[in-house]
Amino acid sequence: MMEENFNILAKDWTKNIPEKNYEIAADIIERLNIGEGHNVLDVAAGTGILYSILKDKGLSNYVAVDIADKMVEEFLNIYPGTDVRCLDYEKKLMFECDFDFVIIFNSIHHFNDYDAIFENSYNNLKAGGKFVICHARTRAGLKEHRRKIGYVSDKEEPIPTDETLINLCQKHGFGEFIIDDTEYFYFCCQKLDQDEKIFEL
Ligand SMILES: C[S@@+](CC[C@H](N)C(=O)[O-])C[C@H]1O[C@@H](n2cnc3c(N)ncnc32)[C@H](O)[C@@H]1O
C-alpha cells in the first residue's frame, strides 16, 4: 500500500528534500500572500516542508494531514506540538475551523479520487478561500522524472489536465482558477459563495 511506502521513507524524508523545493514552496506562499491571521490546511504534508516557512507567518490556525503515520511522527519530531493529524484526505473530513487556504504540495500524483479532494476542500474553506494544488516539477517534468526512475503508474497524467481541473472546479463550486505550468506546476481556485455556484442543469 502507498502509505506503507511513505512510512518506510519517512525517517529520511526531510534530508532528501532538494533545496529547490523549499524555494518553490516559499514562492508559492508569497504568491498566495499567506500571512497574519490566516488559517491554512496543509494536505499530504509529509514532514512539514510548507510548515518550515508557514510557522513564521503569524497564522491563526495551521492544520496538517497525512495518511502515513510515520510521516506524522517525523513531522512532530521536527515541530513538536504542531496540529498534525493522520488522516486520509480521500475520505470525507470536517475540521473545527474554516480555512483561508487548502494546499496540496508535491502530492497530487498520489491521489486518485479527485472528486473527494475537491469536496473536502470546498467543505472546509471559507467563502472566497483558495484551494491550491502545486508541484515543484511541471507536468512534463514530473512525467520525465518518472520515466527516468522507471516508475510505472496506471495513471496517464500524474498531474490532472487543465480540462479535468476546470471540470472539477465547475462541479464542486470553485471559480477564478489559475493554472501555471511554466517553472513549476501551480493551480489555484477560489471557493464561490453558495449563490454563485454553477449547478449542472
Ligand atoms: C511525495 S510526498 C510529499 C510530502 C510533502 N508535501 C513534501 O513535499 O515533502 C506525498 C505525501 O502524500 C501523502 N498522502 C498520499 N495519499 C494521501 C491521502 N489520501 N491523504 C493524506 N495524505 C496522503 C503521503 O503519505 C506522503 O507523505
The ligand as an SDF file (V2000), in Angstrom:
LIG
                    3D

 27 29  0  0  0  0  0  0  0  0999 V2000
    5.6390   12.9170   -2.1950 C   0  0  0  0  0  0  0  0  0  0  0  0
    5.1040   13.0670   -0.5170 S   0  0  0  0  0  0  0  0  0  0  0  0
    5.0920   14.8240   -0.2990 C   0  0  0  0  0  0  0  0  0  0  0  0
    5.1030   15.2560    1.1210 C   0  0  0  0  0  0  0  0  0  0  0  0
    5.2770   16.7820    1.3300 C   0  0  0  0  0  0  0  0  0  0  0  0
    4.1570   17.5330    0.8100 N   0  0  0  0  0  0  0  0  0  0  0  0
    6.5820   17.2400    0.7190 C   0  0  0  0  0  0  0  0  0  0  0  0
    6.5420   17.9310   -0.3090 O   0  0  0  0  0  0  0  0  0  0  0  0
    7.6160   16.8910    1.2820 O   0  0  0  0  0  0  0  0  0  0  0  0
    3.4080   12.6390   -0.6440 C   0  0  0  0  0  0  0  0  0  0  0  0
    2.6820   12.5790    0.6900 C   0  0  0  0  0  0  0  0  0  0  0  0
    1.2960   12.3650    0.4230 O   0  0  0  0  0  0  0  0  0  0  0  0
    0.7510   11.5900    1.4870 C   0  0  0  0  0  0  0  0  0  0  0  0
   -0.5410   11.0810    1.0330 N   0  0  0  0  0  0  0  0  0  0  0  0
   -0.7650   10.2830   -0.0300 C   0  0  0  0  0  0  0  0  0  0  0  0
   -2.0700    9.9970   -0.1380 N   0  0  0  0  0  0  0  0  0  0  0  0
   -2.7010   10.6480    0.8660 C   0  0  0  0  0  0  0  0  0  0  0  0
   -4.0580   10.7280    1.2920 C   0  0  0  0  0  0  0  0  0  0  0  0
   -5.0340   10.0600    0.6580 N   0  0  0  0  0  0  0  0  0  0  0  0
   -4.3520   11.5160    2.3620 N   0  0  0  0  0  0  0  0  0  0  0  0
   -3.3780   12.1780    3.0300 C   0  0  0  0  0  0  0  0  0  0  0  0
   -2.0650   12.1040    2.6910 N   0  0  0  0  0  0  0  0  0  0  0  0
   -1.7360   11.3500    1.6180 C   0  0  0  0  0  0  0  0  0  0  0  0
    1.8540   10.5510    1.6940 C   0  0  0  0  0  0  0  0  0  0  0  0
    1.7620    9.8640    2.9110 O   0  0  0  0  0  0  0  0  0  0  0  0
    3.1180   11.4230    1.5930 C   0  0  0  0  0  0  0  0  0  0  0  0
    3.5310   11.9280    2.8350 O   0  0  0  0  0  0  0  0  0  0  0  0
  1  2  1  0
  2  3  1  0
  2 10  1  0
  3  4  1  0
  4  5  1  0
  5  6  1  0
  5  7  1  0
  7  8  2  0
  7  9  1  0
 10 11  1  0
 11 12  1  0
 11 26  1  0
 12 13  1  0
 13 14  1  0
 13 24  1  0
 14 15  1  0
 14 23  1  0
 15 16  2  0
 16 17  1  0
 17 18  1  0
 17 23  2  0
 18 19  1  0
 18 20  2  0
 20 21  1  0
 21 22  2  0
 22 23  1  0
 24 25  1  0
 24 26  1  0
 26 27  1  0
M  CHG  2   2   1   9  -1
M  END
$$$$
